[in-house]
Amino acid sequence: MCGIVGYIGHRHAVPVLLEGLHRLEYRGYDSAGLALSHRGKARVCKTRGRVQDLRDKVDTTALRGTVGIAHTRWATHGEPSDANAHPHTDVSGRIAVVHNGIVENAEQLRAELTALGIALVSDTDTEVIAHLIARELEESESLEDAVRLALHRIRGTYGLLVLDARRPTELVVARNGSPIVLGVGDGEMFVASDVAALVHHTQRVVFLDDGELATVRDSEFRTSTLAVESEQTDKTPTTIDMVAEDYALGGFPDFMRKEIAEQGEAVRRALRGRLDDRFATAHLGGLNMDARELRSISKVVFLGCGSAYYAGQLGAQLIEELARIPATAEPASEFRYRNPVVDPDALYVAISQSGETLDTLAAVQELQRKGGRVIGAVNAVGSAIARQCGAGVFLHAGPEISVASTKALTNMTVSFTMLALLLGRVRDLSAADGQRIVEGLRALPAAIDKVLTDEDAIAEIAHRYAKARSMFFIGRVRAWPVAREGAQKLKEVSYVHAEAYQASELKHGPLALIDQEMPSVVIVPDDELLAKNLSTIEQIKARGGAVIAVTNADLPPTAADEVIRVPRIAAELDPMLLTIPLQLLAYHTAIALGRDVDKPRNLAKSVTVE
């Protein structure tokens, strides 16, 4: 969840490290720090707060060198503080480490170290790693071997970067469940937890696999397994199709607003080359499945966390509606703990924008252990879930920086529509209905752009209701996952309490909360349930509640207090368009309340811990 940056080369390291941390701020963090090698000791500067606070604190005249490590921390063990910020060092100050993940046996190791007379200075789990490596170095001449032996005492997850101040010609990194990527430069090497920190310097990268370690020098790297009897692994750098400008604001006030605006173009990328007019279907070559295999699928199960889970719910509805295959969505975080029955004839779809979500990755691994057929739906080439699955659908949303997912969520749903279309056309979906969906998908980018032209009106509504302490989001069938996602967005970025309910369930309890202080956002598609949704609105209004209707239907003039309209394209595609105004509503509510929309409190972009 946190950000790791490392550098070794010919440049002054501090500016490189600070710039890399700045590019990882979107991941969410509460403190920042860096360490350089200086005369056999690690010189450390760290602070609670933002990267700018660290920048203000660093003495660049005293803290100089060409090798260093840096980190932004999202608290797990120990509160946010200067002492708990990374890097952490051993007693002598020789070893400095930065770490993403959780050491599950940290308390046991802390007790052992304390019994040996080692005074621990933080409340973190990470500090024990520095002391363990230092102790192994007493018996070993190799930093790589010392790190390997120390990690064999660790239970848990880690993306780890280690600096030995007495060996300023190398860094050692290791991965188990938390991403690490190497950047290959010209006489210099970079290390990061995300390619966003590297693209300003190089497009040649190496992704470490779980259970892998690397020793990095200024002009070379060596990778090997973490086993005590290690084996060398051959890794060849790959070139990524990303540049620094992909991570720039480009004139927008923040990344969330930029990414909302990019959705039309993101959908165009996702559709490019994938729609087939001749057979009224979709091509998804990454599935690696022929028509016979597609027909053999008995059910589809979507697995995701947060917004990815809600996208999975939308996907499940599309699969059942278009392909007539049983389909469900489950939170990936719960899946493996309930000892699920794995159907070998089912298709499991693991959803993750980053491709690094630990809960989802663990669910994939559990499925594969039990013989399940699982594909990935991810937005990051080379990510852990993409490599673990080996097949799937690439989202093509482009880099997404803001913590709150917008364009990646939309592209997830677009991808699941194409999957539903493909499955439907190898079964009983008619060519006419298939072509209707193809045409609807082609019309979607322009329809999204049309919704965005109403932003000013949506912003006015958001400002009128920004002082509400709580809001309901109401939807039925197709609109139910839309309501859940709308409530999620509002909570994430504005901190206004929001709850989503199925419209049919409102009268079974939640209606008791409706009064003049509780506005409701009601999602009203123009479908066979329109009359029932209008009845729900009447029930809310009868109890004095304000109604904000998000719809593509022609509502009676007095049906709602506020109406946000979206275009009509195809009924099955309604959820995608109805979601866009809810993003804008959440965004402008947050802006009205003075929130930091890109870095909401307590949250991180890529959740790589349980």
C-alpha positions in Angstrom: 0.0 0.0 0.0 2.9 2.3 0.7 5.5 3.6 -1.7 9.1 2.4 -2.1 11.8 4.1 -4.1 15.4 3.2 -4.5 18.3 4.6 -6.6 21.9 3.6 -7.3 23.9 5.4 -10.0 25.9 8.5 -10.8 23.4 11.2 -9.8 22.8 12.8 -6.4 20.2 10.4 -5.0 18.0 12.8 -2.9 16.3 14.6 -5.7 15.6 11.3 -7.5 14.2 9.7 -4.3 12.0 12.8 -3.5 10.7 13.0 -7.1 9.8 9.2 -7.0 8.0 9.6 -3.7 6.0 12.5 -5.1 4.9 10.3 -7.9 3.7 7.7 -5.5 1.7 10.0 -3.2 -1.5 8.8 -4.8 -1.1 5.4 -3.2 -2.0 6.9 0.3 0.4 7.4 3.2 0.9 9.2 6.5 4.6 9.7 6.7 7.7 9.7 4.5 11.5 9.2 4.8 14.7 8.4 3.1 18.2 7.1 3.9 21.6 7.4 2.2 24.9 5.8 2.8 27.5 8.1 4.5 30.9 6.9 5.8 29.6 3.5 6.7 26.4 4.6 8.4 22.9 5.2 7.1 21.9 8.9 7.3 18.2 9.0 7.8 15.7 11.8 7.5 12.0 11.1 8.0 8.8 12.8 9.2 5.1 12.3 9.8 3.2 14.1 7.1 3.5 14.7 3.4 6.4 14.3 1.0 6.6 18.1 0.9 7.2 18.0 4.7 10.1 15.6 4.1 11.4 17.9 1.3 11.4 20.8 3.7 13.2 18.8 6.3 16.0 17.3 4.2 19.4 19.1 4.4 20.6 18.5 0.9 24.1 19.9 1.7 24.6 17.3 4.5 22.7 14.4 3.0 24.5 13.6 -0.2 25.3 10.4 -2.0 24.6 8.4 -5.1 22.7 5.5 -3.5 19.7 5.7 -1.3 16.2 4.3 -0.4 13.0 6.1 0.4 9.4 5.3 1.5 5.9 6.6 2.1 4.2 4.8 4.9 0.5 3.8 5.4 0.3 2.8 9.1 -0.4 -0.8 10.0 1.7 -1.5 13.1 2.1 1.7 15.2 0.5 5.1 14.8 1.7 7.7 12.3 4.7 9.3 13.8 8.3 10.4 13.1 9.6 7.3 15.0 7.4 4.9 13.1 8.2 6.3 9.7 10.5 4.4 7.4 13.4 3.8 6.8 14.3 1.8 9.9 17.8 0.9 10.9 19.6 -1.6 13.1 21.4 -0.5 16.3 24.6 0.4 14.6 23.0 2.3 11.9 24.6 0.2 9.2 21.5 -1.4 7.8 18.5 0.6 6.6 15.3 -0.9 5.3 12.0 0.1 3.8 9.1 -2.3 3.7 5.6 -2.7 2.4 3.5 -5.5 3.8 2.9 -7.0 7.3 5.2 -9.2 9.4 2.8 -11.5 11.1 5.2 -12.8 13.7 6.5 -9.4 14.6 5.6 -9.6 18.3 7.5 -12.9 18.7 10.6 -11.5 16.9 10.4 -8.2 18.9 10.4 -10.3 22.1 13.4 -12.3 21.0 15.4 -9.2 20.0 14.5 -7.4 23.3 15.7 -10.5 25.2 19.0 -10.1 23.4 19.3 -6.6 24.7 18.4 -4.8 21.5 16.4 -1.6 22.2 13.6 -1.2 19.7 12.8 2.4 19.0 9.6 2.1 17.0 6.2 0.3 17.3 6.5 -1.1 13.8 6.8 -4.6 12.5 9.4 -3.5 10.0 12.1 -2.5 12.4 12.7 -6.2 13.3 13.8 -6.9 9.7 16.7 -4.4 10.0 17.9 -6.0 13.2 17.6 -9.6 11.8 19.6 -8.7 8.7 22.3 -7.0 10.9 22.6 -10.2 13.0 22.9 -12.4 9.9 25.7 -10.1 8.6 27.7 -11.0 11.7 28.1 -14.5 10.2 27.9 -13.7 6.4 30.0 -11.6 4.0 27.1 -11.3 1.6 24.2 -8.8 2.1 22.1 -10.9 -0.3 22.6 -14.0 1.8 22.0 -12.1 5.0 18.7 -10.8 3.7 17.7 -14.2 2.4 18.4 -15.8 5.8 16.6 -13.0 7.7 13.5 -13.4 5.5 13.3 -17.1 6.3 12.5 -16.0 9.9 9.7 -13.7 8.7 6.1 -14.8 8.3 3.9 -12.5 6.3 4.1 -10.3 3.2 6.8 -7.9 2.0 8.2 -5.7 -0.7 11.6 -5.0 0.8 14.5 -2.7 -0.1 17.7 -2.9 1.9 20.7 -0.6 2.1 24.0 -1.6 3.7 25.9 1.6 4.4 29.2 -0.3 4.4 28.4 -1.6 0.9 27.3 1.5 -1.0 27.7 -0.2 -4.4 24.6 -2.4 -4.1 21.0 -2.6 -2.9 19.0 -5.8 -2.2 15.3 -6.1 -2.8 12.9 -9.0 -2.2 9.2 -9.7 -2.9 6.5 -11.8 -1.3 3.0 -10.5 -1.9 3.9 -6.9 -2.3 5.0 -5.4 -5.7 8.6 -4.6 -6.5 9.8 -3.4 -9.9 13.3 -2.6 -11.1 14.0 0.2 -13.6 17.0 -0.2 -15.8 18.8 3.0 -16.8 22.1 4.0 -18.4 24.7 3.4 -15.7 22.0 3.7 -13.0 19.2 1.5 -11.6 16.0 2.3 -9.9 13.7 0.4 -7.6 10.0 1.1 -6.8 6.8 -0.4 -5.7 5.0 1.1 -8.8 6.2 2.0 -12.3 4.8 5.5 -11.7 8.0 6.3 -9.8 10.2 5.1 -12.7 8.7 6.3 -16.0 10.3 9.7 -15.7 13.7 8.0 -15.9 13.2 4.8 -17.9 10.7 2.6 -19.7 12.8 -0.6 -19.3 11.6 -2.5 -16.2 11.8 -5.9 -14.5 9.0 -7.1 -12.4 10.0 -9.4 -9.5 7.9 -12.4 -8.8 6.8 -13.6 -5.3 9.6 -15.6 -3.7 12.3 -13.7 -5.6 15.2 -11.5 -4.5 17.5 -9.2 -6.5 20.9 -7.6 -5.9 21.0 -4.3 -7.8 24.2 -2.3 -8.8 24.5 0.8 -10.9 24.9 -1.1 -14.2 23.6 -4.5 -13.5 21.1 -6.7 -11.5 21.0 -10.3 -10.5 17.8 -12.1 -9.5 17.4 -15.4 -7.6 15.0 -17.4 -5.6 14.5 -16.7 -1.9 15.2 -20.4 -1.0 18.3 -21.0 1.2 19.7 -23.1 -1.6 18.9 -20.3 -4.0 18.8 -20.6 -7.8 19.4 -17.8 -10.2 16.4 -16.6 -12.2 16.8 -15.2 -15.6 14.9 -11.9 -16.0 15.0 -9.8 -19.2 13.9 -6.2 -19.0 10.6 -5.4 -20.8 9.6 -2.0 -22.2 6.4 -0.5 -20.8 4.1 1.7 -22.9 4.0 4.6 -20.4 5.6 7.9 -20.2 5.9 10.6 -17.5 3.1 12.7 -19.1 0.6 9.9 -18.4 1.1 10.8 -14.7 0.7 14.5 -15.1 -2.4 16.6 -14.3 -2.5 18.2 -17.8 -4.3 21.4 -16.7 -6.8 19.7 -14.4 -7.0 20.7 -10.7 -6.6 17.1 -9.5 -6.3 13.6 -10.8 -9.9 12.5 -9.9 -11.3 15.2 -12.1 -8.9 14.4 -14.9 -9.7 10.7 -14.8 -13.5 11.4 -14.8 -12.9 13.5 -18.0 -10.8 10.7 -19.6 -13.5 8.1 -19.5 -14.8 8.5 -23.0 -11.3 8.0 -24.5 -10.6 5.2 -22.0 -13.7 3.3 -23.2 -12.6 3.9 -26.9 -9.3 2.2 -26.1 -11.0 -0.7 -24.4 -13.2 -1.3 -27.4 -10.6 -0.8 -30.1 -10.3 -3.9 -32.2 -12.6 -6.0 -30.0 -16.0 -5.5 -31.6 -17.1 -7.7 -34.5 -19.9 -6.5 -36.7 -19.9 -9.5 -38.9 -20.8 -11.9 -36.2 -22.2 -9.4 -33.7 -19.8 -10.4 -31.0 -16.6 -9.4 -29.2 -13.0 -10.6 -29.5 -11.1 -11.1 -26.2 -8.0 -12.8 -27.3 -6.5 -12.7 -23.8 -8.9 -15.3 -22.6 -7.1 -18.1 -24.5 -10.4 -20.0 -24.9 -12.1 -21.3 -28.0 -15.8 -21.5 -28.6 -16.1 -25.1 -27.3 -14.4 -24.1 -24.0 -16.6 -21.0 -23.7 -19.7 -23.1 -24.1 -18.5 -25.5 -21.4 -18.6 -22.8 -18.7 -21.3 -23.7 -16.1 -21.2 -20.4 -14.2 -19.2 -17.2 -13.8 -18.0 -15.8 -10.5 -16.5 -12.3 -10.2 -14.1 -11.6 -7.3 -13.0 -8.1 -6.3 -12.7 -5.6 -3.5 -14.4 -2.3 -3.1 -15.4 -0.7 -6.4 -14.1 -3.8 -8.3 -16.6 -5.9 -6.4 -19.4 -3.6 -7.4 -18.2 -3.8 -11.0 -18.3 -7.6 -10.6 -21.9 -7.3 -9.5 -22.7 -5.4 -12.7 -20.7 -8.0 -14.7 -22.7 -10.9 -13.1 -26.0 -9.2 -14.1 -24.8 -8.8 -17.7 -23.7 -12.4 -17.9 -27.0 -13.7 -16.7 -29.0 -11.3 -18.9 -27.0 -11.7 -22.2 -25.5 -15.2 -21.9 -28.1 -16.9 -19.6 -25.3 -18.4 -17.5 -25.6 -18.3 -13.7 -23.3 -15.6 -12.4 -22.4 -14.1 -9.0 -20.0 -11.6 -7.5 -18.2 -12.0 -4.2 -15.8 -9.9 -2.1 -12.4 -11.4 -2.8 -11.4 -10.6 0.8 -14.0 -13.1 2.1 -13.8 -15.8 -0.6 -10.8 -17.9 0.5 -11.8 -17.8 4.2 -15.1 -19.5 3.8 -13.6 -22.6 2.2 -15.6 -22.2 -1.1 -16.7 -25.1 -3.2 -14.7 -24.6 -6.4 -16.5 -25.7 -9.6 -13.9 -26.9 -12.2 -16.4 -26.0 -15.0 -16.9 -22.4 -13.7 -15.1 -19.3 -14.9 -13.7 -17.1 -12.1 -12.8 -13.5 -12.9 -10.3 -11.7 -10.6 -10.8 -8.0 -10.8 -8.2 -5.4 -9.7 -7.2 -2.0 -11.2 -3.6 -2.3 -9.9 -3.4 -6.1 -10.3 -1.7 -6.2 -6.9 -4.7 -6.3 -4.5 -3.5 -8.9 -1.9 -6.9 -10.3 -1.0 -7.8 -10.8 -4.7 -4.3 -12.3 -5.4 -4.8 -14.7 -2.5 -8.2 -15.7 -3.9 -6.7 -16.5 -7.3 -4.0 -18.6 -5.6 -6.6 -20.5 -3.6 -8.7 -21.1 -6.7 -5.7 -22.4 -8.6 -4.8 -24.8 -5.8 -8.3 -26.3 -6.0 -8.3 -26.6 -9.8 -10.4 -23.6 -10.6 -10.2 -21.8 -13.9 -9.5 -18.2 -13.2 -8.7 -15.2 -15.5 -7.7 -11.6 -14.5 -9.3 -8.3 -15.3 -6.6 -5.8 -14.5 -5.3 -2.4 -15.6 -1.5 -2.9 -15.0 0.7 -4.9 -17.4 3.1 -7.1 -15.5 1.1 -7.0 -12.2 1.0 -9.9 -9.8 -2.6 -10.9 -10.7 -2.0 -10.7 -14.4 1.1 -12.9 -14.2 -0.6 -15.3 -11.7 -3.6 -15.8 -14.0 -1.8 -15.8 -17.3 -5.0 -15.0 -19.1 -7.7 -12.5 -19.0 -8.9 -9.0 -20.1 -6.6 -6.0 -20.0 -8.7 -2.9 -19.1 -6.8 -0.3 -21.2 -8.0 2.5 -18.9 -4.5 4.1 -18.7 -2.8 5.1 -15.5 -5.2 5.8 -12.7 -3.7 8.0 -10.0 -6.6 9.1 -7.8 -7.5 6.7 -4.9 -11.1 6.7 -6.0 -11.5 4.6 -9.1 -13.4 6.2 -12.0 -12.2 5.3 -15.5 -10.9 1.9 -14.4 -14.3 1.1 -12.9 -16.0 2.1 -16.2 -13.6 0.0 -18.2 -14.2 -3.0 -16.0 -17.9 -2.8 -16.8 -17.2 -2.3 -20.5 -15.0 -5.4 -20.4 -17.6 -7.5 -18.7 -20.2 -6.4 -21.2 -17.9 -7.7 -24.0 -17.4 -10.9 -22.0 -21.2 -11.3 -21.7 -21.6 -10.6 -25.4 -19.0 -13.2 -26.3 -20.5 -15.8 -24.1 -24.0 -15.0 -25.2 -23.2 -15.3 -28.9 -21.7 -18.8 -28.5 -25.0 -19.7 -26.9 -28.5 -18.3 -27.5 -28.1 -14.5 -27.9 -29.5 -13.6 -31.3 -27.4 -11.8 -33.9 -29.9 -8.9 -33.7 -29.5 -8.5 -30.0 -25.7 -9.0 -30.3 -25.6 -6.2 -32.9 -27.7 -4.0 -30.6 -25.1 -4.4 -27.8 -22.3 -3.8 -30.2 -23.9 -0.5 -31.4 -24.6 0.5 -27.8 -21.0 -0.1 -26.9 -19.8 2.0 -29.8 -22.2 4.8 -28.8 -21.0 4.7 -25.1 -17.9 7.0 -25.3 -19.9 9.8 -26.9 -22.7 9.3 -24.4 -20.2 9.6 -21.5 -18.9 12.8 -23.0 -22.5 14.1 -23.2 -23.0 13.3 -19.5 -19.9 15.3 -18.6 -21.2 18.4 -20.4 -23.8 18.6 -17.5 -21.1 18.9 -14.9 -22.0 22.4 -13.8 -25.6 21.5 -13.1 -24.4 18.4 -11.1 -22.0 20.6 -9.2 -24.8 22.9 -8.2 -26.8 20.0 -6.8 -23.7 18.7 -5.0 -23.2 22.1 -3.3 -26.9 22.3 -2.3 -26.7 19.0 -0.5 -23.1 19.0 0.7 -24.0 19.8 4.3 -26.2 16.6 4.6 -24.8 14.4 7.4 -25.9 11.2 5.6 -27.4 10.1 2.3 -29.3 7.1 0.9 -28.5 5.7 -2.5 -31.4 3.6 -3.8 -31.4 1.2 -6.8 -33.2 -1.9 -8.0 -31.8 -4.8 -10.1 -29.5 -3.2 -12.7 -29.3 0.0 -10.6 -28.5 -1.8 -7.3 -24.7 -2.1 -7.9 -24.8 1.5 -9.3 -26.3 2.7 -6.0 -23.6 0.8 -4.0 -20.8 2.3 -6.1 -22.4 5.8 -5.7 -22.5 5.5 -1.9 -18.9 4.2 -1.9 -17.6 7.2 -3.9 -19.4 9.7 -1.7 -18.0 8.1 1.5 -14.5 7.8 0.0 -13.9 11.4 -1.1 -16.3 13.6 0.9 -16.5 11.6 4.2 -20.3 12.1 4.2 -21.9 9.0 5.5 -23.8 7.2 2.8 -25.7 3.9 2.6 -27.0 2.0 -0.4 -30.2 0.0 -0.3 -32.2 -2.0 -2.8 -35.3 0.0 -3.5 -37.5 -3.0 -2.6 -35.8 -3.2 0.8 -36.4 0.4 1.8 -39.7 -0.3 3.4 -38.4 -3.2 5.4 -36.5 -1.0 7.9 -34.4 1.8 6.4 -37.5 3.9 5.6 -37.5 4.7 9.3 -34.5 7.0 8.8 -36.1 9.1 6.1 -36.8 12.7 7.1 -36.1 16.2 5.9 -32.4 15.8 6.9 -31.9 12.6 4.9 -31.7 13.1 1.1 -31.9 10.1 -1.2 -30.2 9.6 -4.5 -32.4 7.3 -6.5 -31.1 5.5 -9.6 -34.0 5.2 -12.1 -33.3 3.4 -15.4 -35.9 3.6 -18.1 -36.7 -0.1 -18.0 -39.5 -2.5 -17.0 -39.2 -1.4 -13.3 -39.8 2.3 -13.9 -43.2 2.3 -12.3 -41.9 0.5 -9.2 -39.0 3.0 -8.9 -41.5 5.9 -9.1 -43.5 4.3 -6.3 -40.3 4.2 -4.2 -39.7 7.8 -4.8 -43.3 8.6 -3.6 -42.6 6.7 -0.4 -39.6 8.8 0.3 -41.3 12.1 -0.5 -44.3 11.2 1.6 -41.9 11.2 4.6 -40.4 14.5 3.8 -37.2 13.2 2.2 -35.5 15.1 -0.6 -35.0 13.0 -3.8 -32.2 13.4 -6.3 -33.1 11.2 -9.3 -30.4 10.0 -11.7 -32.2 8.7 -14.8 -32.6 8.3 -18.5 -36.4 8.2 -18.2 -39.0 10.9 -18.7 -40.1 11.4 -15.2 -43.3 13.3 -14.2 -42.4 17.0 -13.5 -42.8 16.8 -9.8 -41.4 13.3 -9.3 -38.1 14.4 -7.8 -36.5 17.5 -6.2 -33.5 17.3 -8.5 -33.1 15.4 -11.8 -29.8 14.4 -13.4 -30.4 13.0 -16.9 -28.2 10.7 -18.9 -28.7 9.6 -22.6 -30.4 6.3 -23.7 -28.3 3.8 -25.6 -29.2 0.1 -24.6 -31.0 -1.0 -21.5 -28.2 -3.5 -20.6 -25.7 -0.6 -20.7 -27.7 1.8 -18.5 -25.6 1.1 -15.4 -22.4 2.4 -17.0 -23.9 5.8 -17.9 -25.9 6.1 -14.7 -22.6 5.7 -12.7 -20.9 8.8 -14.3 -23.1 11.5 -12.6 -22.5 9.8 -9.3 -18.8 10.3 -9.7 -19.3 14.0 -10.4 -21.8 14.3 -7.5 -19.2 12.8 -5.0 -16.4 14.8 -6.5 -18.2 18.2 -6.2 -19.5 17.4 -2.7 -15.9 16.7 -1.7 -14.7 19.9 -3.3 -17.5 21.9 -1.5 -16.4 20.5 1.8 -12.7 21.2 1.1 -11.5 17.6 0.9 -8.4 16.3 -0.8 -10.1 14.2 -3.4 -7.0 12.5 -4.7 -5.7 11.4 -1.3 -8.7 10.7 1.0 -7.8 10.1 4.6 -7.0 6.6 5.8 -7.2 5.1 2.3 -4.7 3.8 -0.2 -4.9 3.2 -4.0 -3.4 -0.3 -4.0 -4.3 -2.4 -1.0 -1.4 -4.9 -0.6 -2.1 -5.9 3.0 -5.0 -7.8 4.5 
